[in-house]
């Protein structure tokens, strides 16, 4: 049996383990180990294991993951999410659908501190759902808007998934953050537009709330400016070359902690819960990375990704058709798999294919960055598509009186916005690369 055949068989075996609900990290670790033994034997695998953990976890860029997770947890426990929503709602709530649009804007703002979609959805859901109920929003629109808005957590930098992609694709983390900013803002505006259109097609689904006087608006804005300052310092420091992403994460974590303490909303119990939550999430991510390294090492030995890439390149298929096939595959995988798992499983296979094709004359670095943003956008759709739709489950756990089918129905208009945005980003790479070229030289 050839090594390439073994590669395809082990890939199927790994997917079978995932279907049996084995943790993604363990599924990749077991699948990669079995394949490694089949191709090279037991002793080479043991030799590889000797340096595996140190080689992976000593990478400096990975230190940004626990820091950004901690910053997001502290922001959640410190009440920053509520102040973000109050500020956006003060200026938008009096429009039809304004409270839902305010929730989407607050999700984008919190995502800029948090970097996790699930955390963004859970935190903003607890803050905003009572307000949406008080204003008698249609349950499907309320939960659908929050589930979709939560996906902005991995689109608006900093993003943990973007960091992982940058490491896998050997790209600069700061450049990936620059490339994600404009598409993330387009996503936010697209979701707001969906709400504005929906409440006009379905009257009464998103009634306007009472207009706030300017004194209250300015007071809400004053309460949120420190949070905005943290975002400006963290992201501006990265874009301006003042901080590395890891240094920016450390500064942001300290600043967020100080703000939460000064607001008198973060106590010792909340701080420890934030620390332990970040530690648990980091451990889970690092286990997945470890399993992905073993699987990727086996795939490299089997030559399966290279063989597949050569077959695609020699098939005569147009680059556009290949790209559509990859994106459709992501959409299908998104129905059964979480975003980080998809990135780790597919990038070693899909990236060589993309890098071997010509897309609008992009150089290799631009192509890798552009494809990373496209992949991130499609992966994000998986957070709100059935049957998994993790953001939908998170929101429904907070709104138990809303049937799951209503929430999935509520996210459909937002999925249409997602597909339109992906088409724009695929056809116009400058939307992703413009800021990179402007600030990165």
N, C-alpha and C positions, 0 to 999 in steps of 0.2 A: 504494500500500500504506500503510495507516495505521500510526502509530507504535506503537499497541498490538499490532498483528499482528507488527511488527518485534520488539517486546519478547518475545513468545512464541517467535518463531523463534530469536532470539539465545539465549534460555534453553535451548532444545533444542540449539543449536550448542555451548553451553558444556558441557552434559552429555555431548555426543558427544566433546568434547575430553577430558573426564575419563575416559570409557570407553576412550579410546585411550591412557590412562596419562600424559597431559600433566599436569605439576605443577599443583595447584589454583590457585596464585597466577598462573601464566602463563595458565592456561585462562580465568580470570576477566578478566585483563588484556586478552587477545586478544579474547575475546567482547565485553567492554564497549567496547573501542576500535572494533571493527567496527560494533557497534550505534550508538555515538555518531556515527560518520561517516555512517551510513545516515540518522540522524535529523537531525543538525545540520550535518554537513560536516567537512572536514579541519581548517580553520582554527580553529573553536571547540574542537576536541579539543586542538590544539597549545596554544591559550591556556589550556585547563584544566590541561594537563600542567605548565605553568610554575610553578604554585603547589601542585600535588598533593602532592609529597613533603614539602615543608615544612609544609603545612597538616595533614597526617596525623601526621608524626613529631614535631611540636612540641607535641603534646597532652601535658600534664603527667601525666595518669593513666597513659599508656602506659609511663612510666619504671618502673612497678611490675613490668612483665613480665620484663625482664632481671634485675632484682634478685631476684625470687622464684625464677626459674630458677637463678640462681647460688647462692642459699641452698639449694635442693634438691640441686644438684650437690655442694656442699661437704658437706652432710649425708650424702650417699651415700658420697663418698670418705673422709669422716672417721669412718666406723663407727657413726654414730648409729642407723642402721637396725637393726644387730645388737643394740645395747643395748635398743632398744625391744622387740624380739621376746623377748629374754631376760627382760625384766621381766614382760611379759604371760604368757609361758610358765611363769614361776615360780609364778604364781597360778592358771593355768587348765590347764596341761598334764596334770595328773593326772586330769582328767575324760575320759570318752569323747569323742573328737573335739576334745579340748582344745587340741592343738597347732595344728590348723587354725583353731580359733576365736582362738587367740593370734595366729596369722598375720594374721587379718582385723583384730583390734584393733591390731596393729603397723602394718598398712597404713593404717588411719585416722590413727594418730599420725604416721606418716611423711608422709602426705598433707597433714597440717596444717603441715608444714614445706616440703614440696616443691611442691604445687600442680599436679603433672602425673601423669596416670594411667599413662602408659607408663613414666615413670621410677620410679614407685612399684612397678609390677608387676616391672620388671627388677631393681630393687634388692632388694626383699623376696624375690623368687624366688631370687636367689643366696644369700640368708641362710637362708631357711626350707626350701627343697627338701631339702637334706641331712638336716635334722632330721626331716622328714616321712618320708623314705625309711628313716631309722634306726628309726623307730617303726612301720614296715611299714604305712603308710597306703595305701589303695587308690589307684592312680595317677590315676584319673579324679577322685576327691575331692580329692587333693592339688593337682593342676594346676588343677582347676575352682575351688577355693577361692581360690587365689592370683590367677587371672585375674579373678575377680569382686572380690576384695578390692582389687586394683589400681585398679579404677574409683573407689574412694573418694578417689583423688588429686584428682579434679576436683569431688567433692561436698563434702568437708570444706574449709572455707576456710582459707587463701587459695587461690584457684583462678584460673589464667590465663584459662580459658574464661569464668569469671564476669566478670573484668575486661573482656574483649572485649565481652561482651553488654552490660555496663553502659555502655560507650562507644557502642555501636550504638543502644541504646535510650534514651540520654541520662538514665541513672539514676545515683544515687550508689553508688560502689563499696562503701563501708562498709555501706550498707543491704543491698546484695546479699549481702555476706558474712554479715551478721546473718541474713538470710532463709535462707541455705543451711545454717546450723549444725544446727538441729533435724532437717531432712530428712536431712542427712548422718549424724547419730547414729542416726536411725531405720533408715537403710540398713545401717549397721554392725551394729546389733542384729538386724535381719532376716536378714542373712547368717549371723550366729552361730546364730540359731534354726534356720536351714536345716541347718547342720552337725549341730546337736544332734538334729534329727529324722532326718536321713539315717543317722547312725551307729546309730540304734535300729531303723530299718527294715532296714538292711543290716548285720547284726552282723559285726564284724571289720574293717569298712572304715576305722574310725578308733579303734584301741585306745588306752587310757589309758597315759600314760607314768608313770614313777616319781614319787611325791610328793616334793617338795623340803622339807627342814626349814626352819623359819621363819628361821633365821639366813641361809641362802642366799637366801631370798625377799627379805629386807630388804636384803641386799647388792646384789641385782639392782635393787631399787627405788632404792637410793642412787646406782647408776651412771646411772640414767635421769633423775633429777630435774632436772639442768641442761637436758636436752632439753625436758622439760615446762615448765620456767621460760621457755624461749625462746618456746614456743607461747603461754603465758599473757601474756607481755610483748607479743608481736606482736598477737595477736587481742584481748586485753584492752585494749591501747592503742588499737586501732581502735574497738572497741565503746564504750570510755569517752571517746572524743573527744580523747585525749591525742596520738595520732599521726594523720596522714593515712595512707592505705594505702601511699603511696610512702615516707613516713618510717618506717613500721613495717617495710617490706621492707628498708630500709637498716639499721635497728637489728638486725633478725633476721639479716641476712647477716653483719654484723660479729660478733654474738654466736655464731652457728653456727661461724664461722671460728675464733674464740677457743677455743670448746669442742673443735673438731676438732684444733687445734694442741696444746692442753693434754692431750688424750688420747693424744698421740704417734702418731696414726694418719693424720695428714694431712702428707705431705711436699711438697716443692716441686713434684715431678712431678705429684702428685695435685691440687695447687692449680691448676697451669697447665691440667691436663686439665679441671678443673671450670670454669675461666674460658673456655676455648675451646669447651667444650660448651655453656655458656650463651650465648656469642656466636653460635654456629652456630644454635641453636634460636631465638634472638631474631631473627636475620636471616631465617630461614624464616618465622616468624610475621609479621614486618613486610612481607615480600614478599607474603604472602597478604592482609594488610590493604590493601596498595597495590592489588592486583588487585581486591579487593572494593570499594574506593572507586570505581574506574573503572566496574565493573559496576553499582554502585548509582547512580552519577551518570547512567549511560545509562538505567537503569530509571526514575529520576525523570523524565527527559526524555520517555520513552516513555509515561508514565502507566499502564503496565501494572499495577503493584501497586495503585494507586488504583482502576483499573477493575475489577480482580479483587475487591477489597474491596467495592466498590459492588454487584457482581453477587452476591456471597455474602450481603451484608446485605439485598439485595432479593429473595433467593430464597425467603425464608420458612422456611429451615432453622432449627431451634432452636440456641441457642448451644452446648448440650451436644453436639449432633450435629456441629457445625462443629469444636468442640474435639477430639472423637474422631477426626475426619477428619485434622486437623493432626497429632495424636499418632501415628496410624497411618502417615502419610506419613513422619514422623521414623523410625519403626521400619523402614520399607522402605529409606529412604536410609541408615540405619545399617548395612545389610548391604553397602554398596558405598562408603561414604565415612567419613572420619574426623570426629571431633567438632567441631573448630574449623571445618572446611570447611562442615559442615552449618549451624552457627550463622551464619556469614558469608553463606552463600547464601540462607538461608531467612528470617532475621529481617526483612529489609526487605520481604518479601512477606507473611509471616504476622502480624507485629506489628500492621500497620494493620487487619487483619481482626479480630484479637482486641480491639483498642482500640475498635472500633466496636460491639462486642456487650456485652450486660449479663451479668455473671457475679456473682451474689449481691450486687449493689449495690456492688461494689468501685469506689473512685474510680480515676482514671487511673493515679496513681503506684502504688497497691497492685496494680492489675491488671497493670501492666508487670512489677513485681517477681515477683508470683505466677507469671505466665506464663514468666518467665525461669527460675525454679527448676524448673517443670514441663518446659520444653524441655531444661534441663540434665540432668534425670533421664532423659528418654527418649534423649537423645543418648548418655548414658553406657551405655545398653544396647547401642548399636552397637559398643562396644568388645569385647563378648563374643559377638556374634551372627555366624554364618557369612554369606557366605564370607570377609569381611575380618577381623572380630574381632581387632583389632590386639593387644589384651592376650593373647589366646589364642596368637597367633604369637610374642609375646615370651616367654611362659612355655614354649612348646614348643621354642623355641630353646635354652632352658636344660635342658629335660628331653627330650632327643632320643630316649630310649628309650620314650617314651609316644606312641602314635599320636595324630594330630590328632583323629581321630573320638572317641577316649576323652576328650580334654579338652573338646570341644564337648558330649559327653554329660554330662560332669561339671558344666558350667555351667548345664544346664537347670533344676535346682531353684532356682538363684540367680535365673534369669530369672523364675521364678514369683514370687519375693519382690519383684523389681523391679516387676512388673506390679501386684501388690497395693499396693505403696507409691505408685505413680503414681495409682492410683484413690483412695487416701486423700488425697493432696495435692490432687487435682482437686476432690474433694468437700468437703474441709475446708481452705480457704485459710488459716485461722488457724495451721495447722502451720508455714506458711512466714512468715506476717506477724506472728505473736504477738510474737516477739523484737524485730522491727523497731519495733512500736508501743510495746513496753515500754521499750526503750533509746533509741529515736529520738524519742520524744515524739509 
